[in-house]
Amino acid sequence: MLIQFLTLFPEMFTGPFSYSIIKRARDKGLVTLEMVNFREYAQDRHLSVDDTPYGGGPGMILKPEPIFKAVEDVGAKTGSKPYIVLTTPQGETFCQQTAVELSKLPHLLFVCGHYEGFDERIRTLADRELSIGDYVLTGGELPAMAMAEAVIRLLPGVLGDPQAASKDSFSFNNGILDYPHYTKPVEFRGMIVPAILLSGDHGKIETWRREQALLRTARRRPELLSKIELTVGEREFLKKMGLI
């Protein structure tokens, strides 16, 4: 998979993409990451990429020419049309299902905004506008990094266990939160691993994990339960716990 980032600050990506799972994915050739500084496509001698807004107002607006030229050049050099994501607080909220959808594409291009915002005409380039939440950051680099990591870990071969991603929160059991996890030691500061996990009965363990995932979801993110179909037994279990 090829993931590219149009950004004014390509150096920001060096640290996060040079460690852990993403580094291993790059080393294995499972993903190629490229940063493109769209200032290089500015048309005046000052390499201007922003200007004051028509109609007045605070801040500076990203100009359309450098970004359009950068997008066109990327497509010409790679020989493929990228799926273009605009990082903006006005976009739809990024979620695990979005990550799954993007992970199936061969070529992604994130356009990272900065300053007060984009010239509106830049939006015509985007296949999708995405946000990581209802708040505003200085630029789109950090959201692009977060979304890219969520996508990369879903690529085949990136995680050691091919089933690992399917057990994550929002992927586990049709989108509910993950169940509690424990490891050695059995007892730590008076806190003991649930006996069921030591029983060796995998059927009962799976039932316990499903129930715990439902409990955690009902207590922390109850709105997620409305998106899944509960069995009669699961509804009775949650009613007994006073959660529905």
Secondary structure, 3 states (H helix, E strand, C coil): CEEEEEECCHHHHCCHHHCHHHHHHHHCCCCEEEEEEHHHHCCCCCCCCEECCCCCCCCCEECHHHHHHHHHHHHHHHCCCCEEEEEEEEEEECCHHHHHHHHCCCEEEEEECECCEECHHHHHHCCEEEECCCCCCCECHHHHHHHHHHHHCCCCCCCCCCCCHHHCCCCHHHCCCCCCCCCCCCEECCEECCHHHHCCCHHHHHHHHHHHHHHHHHHHCHHHHHHCCCCHHHHHHHHHCCCC
